[in-house]
Amino acid sequence: MTDPYHWLTESLTTLRQAHWYRSPQPLESPSGPEIRLEGRRLVNFASNDYLGLTQDPRLKAAAQRALEIWGTGSSGSPLLSGYGPLQAELEEKLARWKGAEAALVFSSGYLANVGTVLALVGPRDLILADEYNHSSLKRGAQLSGAKVCAYPHLDMAALSDLLEKYRAQARRCLILSDGVFSMDGDICPLPELLDLAEHYRAMALVDDAHATGVLGPAGAGSRDYFQGQGFTVPQFLQMGTLSKALGSLGGYVAGRREWIEFLRNRAATWVYSTALAPANLAAALAAVEIIQTEPEHLGKLWDNVRFLREKLTALPLARLPSQSPILGIGLPNAQSALAMSQNLRELGFFAPAIRPPTVPTSRLRLSLMTRHQPSHLQGLVNALKALSA
């Protein structure tokens, strides 16, 4: 065998045989509560546009104005020529909204997580991470060279045991967790995690990508959610994205001013990446303003969540625990998940099958939007009822 790439063909064959093979499905319409896919209209339960802001005319107008004034791109890395007034304004508004002193906007959420982890820890250090964390947190941990220990999902007793066992041996310690877990929809027990971090002198980075704009009285994420329940939540590193509930593109990290200044100098994925395009920054600015001044969008989202959650409880389905607009239906294996997804598509509903290695067990992942109508939700319930009979 002389072809050094032959193993790629073999690997693709293995993926197909295991029903793990994936490929993009180009949409024929804007992504919203309804989409066109392969010539058919489908009700969409695969979007992270939780508040429906990607199609809000105010975000479009803000992006268009920025495009006309500033052009199509930033044309440079942020420490050279790419940092403009829109990024400075967005970082200030994000920090205030998140209850932090400062924030730093990255070109994507993945870059925000990887860059932050690599800036904070190295080979002499310890990372303790929830086993269900997002790929970006896992990859940052792997690349850091630190000793990495995964603890069972949401298990604070196990996290405490690992801290007791290993913390004294490490120079620095970083605890990593999603705020809302992207494939399960459940929530990190943040007050307990931060208590452990304080006791063992550990840093904490929490990925609020699916909590920003969704959790808390002000929609500001995990910290806002627990403070709204009466907890006192100290400062920690809050990561999030602009690409989900905020309807734009990019990521951010918020926290104490000196933490952010350190990342501004040492996070390679910020220092050496081209800064975010002005249109994306302007759209995100408009989204933050809308979420803060129009709470009815968040209220409608949670009305939809409560409605569908109650209806699914009455069906003979293995609904995964969730405290967010992400609702999962567990299925025995990848093949059955693909079959259920395809059957739903034939009935007019787009609900993706999520399979290993993305998740440990196969499931349908349903994500809800403010713009879903009661007929969309009831139609999905009727379809699932028919398929599970």
Buried (B, 14 or more C-beta within 10 A) or exposed (E): EEEEEEEEEEEEEEEEEBBBBEEEEEBEEEBBBBBEBEEEEBBBBBBBBBBBBBBBEEBBEBBEBBBEEBEEBBBEBBEEEBBBEBBEEBBEBBBBBBBBBBBBBBBBBBBBBBBBBBBBBEEEBBBBBBEBBBEBBBBBBEEBBBBBBBBEBBBBEBBBEBBEEBBEEBEBBBBBBBBBBBBBBBBBBBBBBBBBBEEBEBBBBBBBBBBBBBBBEBBBBBBBBBBEEEEEBEBBBBBBBBBBBBBBBBBBBBBBEEBBEBBBEBBEBBBEBBBBBBBBBBBBBBBBBBBBEEEEBBEBBBBBBEBBBEBBEEBEBEBBEBBBBBBBBBBEBBBEBBBBBEBBBEBBBBBBBBBEEBBEBBBBBBBBBBBBEEEBBEBBBEBBBEBEE
